Amino acid sequence: MAAISVRFRGLRRIAATALTLDVIGSFVACGYGVYTLGTGSYPLGLAFVCGGAAALFLGVLIYCHVVLTHKFASNSYRAYEAMLDLVELLRREADYSHTIAENITLSDWAKKIVYREKDYEFLRDTIHGAIVRQDWEATEHLIRELDQEFGYRDEAERFRQEVERARKATREEQLAAALARFDKVCAARRWEQARRESERLQALFPDDERIADLHRELDLRRQQYKRHLLNEYSQAVRLHDVDRAHQLLFELDGYLAPNEAAALKESARGVFKARLLQMGVQFSMAVSDKQYRGAIEVGQQLVREFPNSRYAREITSMMPALRHRLLKEAGHDGPPDDQ
């Protein structure tokens, strides 16, 4: 049997209590009617027996109706919950598809510009790892790549000086530098990189207690930051700061376990709904004030974040006209831009 939604359990208890009282009253009436029939008062006795039977039948009928109605409402509510989950999943898939489409349409030159910073960060982390491992040959090769491929000559020179200091450093100084590097990565909340750093350090310094505790330290810092985000989210919800709550939800997505995410589901839906309504109002006000550029920016953001909403469909249909008005306002007469 399907579980009863929490919001309907009170009504079911009231219906069950009413049925119990009806059954007791019906049996009392029938019993009194039978007793009256035995004393020779046939009309009165028959009236009580028929009334008790009718009350019992009516009570059972009403209770069955309540049960069926509540089952239908409960099933409808679960279907609504499933639909909201599906809408959220489609929204995320649309965001991923949009990102993939943007990456596909980039030219090779544009991709090089976009990924240059990521490649640079990765190369820096690799150089730091090579210094910690005291792999001087690999370090020199990577520094040359930084100098010649990326053109960061000052950065390369700084790394060469760091390598020189590391070669002259004692074991304790190497440990202090490695732990400082680990703290810096954790402070930047680059948890996966911090995990790789801790694994490298454990392989290099297997007997040091400070290094052995790094994985626990990493878990502790990550949990502390997650609690910080949850507190910030609760405060944002309490203060009705929709933008802040919306931003925190996306950041929390990478930290929450499935049971924790389920606990925030109702709150998150409220935030997303408020965010959608807020952006819809911003769009409408911008259009009313003839702020077409602002309306287009808000509309595009709304369509990206809520692609399956009614607002998104309406705004998408209005975009060509808004772009055309923006062009006319700028002094360019031309057909609407459908892109």
Secondary structure, DSSP 8 states (H G I E B T S, - for coil): -----HHHHHHHHHHHHHHHHHHHHHHHHHHHHHHHHHTT-HHHHHHHHHHHHHHHHHHHHHHHHHHHHHHHHHHHHHHHHHHHHHHHHHHHHHHHHHHHHHHHHS-HHHHHHHHHHHHHHHHHHHHHHHHHHT-HHHHHHHHHHHHHTS--HHHHHHHHHHHHHHHH--HHHHHHHHHHHHHHHHHTT-HHHHHHHHHHHHHH-TT-HHHHTHHHHHHHHHHHHHHHHHHHHHHHHHTT-HHHHHHHHHHHTTT--HHHHHHTHHHHHHHHHHHHHHHHHHHHHHHHTT-HHHHHHHHHHHHHH-TTSHHHHHHHHHHHHHHHHHHHHTT--------
